[in-house]
Amino acid sequence: MLVNGIWQSKWDPVQKKDAEGRFVRQSSAFRDSVSAERVNAVVSQQKQALGVKLYVAYICPWATRTLIARSLLGLEEYIPISVVEPVLSDYGWKFGDFPGSTATDHESFEYMHQLYTRSDAEYTGRATVPVLWDVEQELILNNESEDIVRLFNRDLRPLHRSEVDLLPVTLEQQIISFNERIYESLNNGVYKAGFASSQGAYEEAYAEVFRTLDWLEAHFAEQRFAVGEQLTESDIRLFVTLVRFDPAYFSLFKTNRQRISDYSNISAYLERLLQISAFAKNTRVDHIKAGYYSIQALNPNGIVPAGPELDWYSYLEELS
Ligand SMILES: N[C@@H](CCC(=O)N[C@@H](CS)C(=O)NCC(=O)O)C(=O)O
């Protein structure tokens, strides 16, 4: 991480913990949007490019939220991406040759932390992905996936090539409560189980994860989508955790009461989403497995499991 703009060689890849050994995620520092003037300049063809770029990691569920939103809304041509390698280096996320990542000769930075110090020479905090980067001003506009998905959906609406509305006003309250229901217990819950540093903190997180999955299994007996009768941001948020569960969390994070493939309704939901190209093409199981299993604190020898064989891998192969 960075302290007053200086990269620290001794840093803990496991973020923070509280006194009881519970995992605590850092809050995001940059919270701006793309200006309406810039969007209008592109709509009126005064300008060709929006002048922003999205920095992501395919391993990262939060970054993948933004990739799926970008694809679903038809914003790919306006928002180029740069992809870091799945394995965190001693200097944090870096660009390089891992298949599907952006090579260093296509990128003006070598490490993600350089974007943070370019934006704020005194930055203190972790150099996380995703980042929405202002190419013109060379600074970070936003590094919070929740904001990025919403600003893509709302502020970039004039550029959408799709009718999808990820946060329709009529469903907003339901979406927010669904998101809250799954965030601490599942999206972040799997991390709380995986990075717990006490048996009690692990068991507490494990119980919450499976309480939520049991609830979702019942939910998808009746519902096709997370909320209402259409795709929303809640589906994106749920998907990014479900799709990582069997290949990574089940064994690495010890959330091993059941796999997603043992839940028939949740599996059917996951497969429905994987038939939509925005979900399938932004799911890179090679990055997910290489990245999670490289976390030394949890897997000191770095051995990447060969399995599992999952039925839904065929949807990804069709696209590759
Ligand atoms: N609040 C952020 C969280 C992003 C986040 O935690 N990203 C992780 C990867 S999944 C990261 O970049 N970690 C690097 C680090 O902690 O140093 C968001 O949702 O955008």
PDBQT file of the ligand as one rigid body, heavy atoms in Angstrom, charges set to zero:
ROOT
HETATM    1  N1  LIG A 401     -14.435  -0.543  -2.633  1.00  0.00    +0.000 N 
HETATM    2  C1  LIG A 401     -13.756  -1.056  -3.724  1.00  0.00    +0.000 C 
HETATM    3  C2  LIG A 401     -13.059  -2.365  -3.343  1.00  0.00    +0.000 C 
HETATM    4  C3  LIG A 401     -12.095  -2.753  -4.410  1.00  0.00    +0.000 C 
HETATM    5  C4  LIG A 401     -11.122  -3.827  -3.922  1.00  0.00    +0.000 C 
HETATM    6  O1  LIG A 401     -11.089  -4.206  -2.715  1.00  0.00    +0.000 OA
HETATM    7  N2  LIG A 401     -10.298  -4.309  -4.870  1.00  0.00    +0.000 N 
HETATM    8  C5  LIG A 401      -9.278  -5.299  -4.524  1.00  0.00    +0.000 C 
HETATM    9  C6  LIG A 401      -9.250  -6.442  -5.522  1.00  0.00    +0.000 C 
HETATM   10  S1  LIG A 401     -10.693  -7.432  -5.503  1.00  0.00    +0.000 SA
HETATM   11  C7  LIG A 401      -7.902  -4.668  -4.629  1.00  0.00    +0.000 C 
HETATM   12  O2  LIG A 401      -7.622  -3.964  -5.572  1.00  0.00    +0.000 OA
HETATM   13  N3  LIG A 401      -7.030  -4.994  -3.666  1.00  0.00    +0.000 N 
HETATM   14  C8  LIG A 401      -5.652  -4.544  -3.684  1.00  0.00    +0.000 C 
HETATM   15  C9  LIG A 401      -5.207  -4.219  -2.298  1.00  0.00    +0.000 C 
HETATM   16  O3  LIG A 401      -6.006  -4.373  -1.375  1.00  0.00    +0.000 OA
HETATM   17  O4  LIG A 401      -4.081  -3.778  -2.141  1.00  0.00    +0.000 OA
HETATM   18  C10 LIG A 401     -14.745  -1.244  -4.858  1.00  0.00    +0.000 C 
HETATM   19  O5  LIG A 401     -15.799  -1.884  -4.700  1.00  0.00    +0.000 OA
HETATM   20  O6  LIG A 401     -14.464  -0.702  -5.910  1.00  0.00    +0.000 OA
ENDROOT
TORSDOF 0
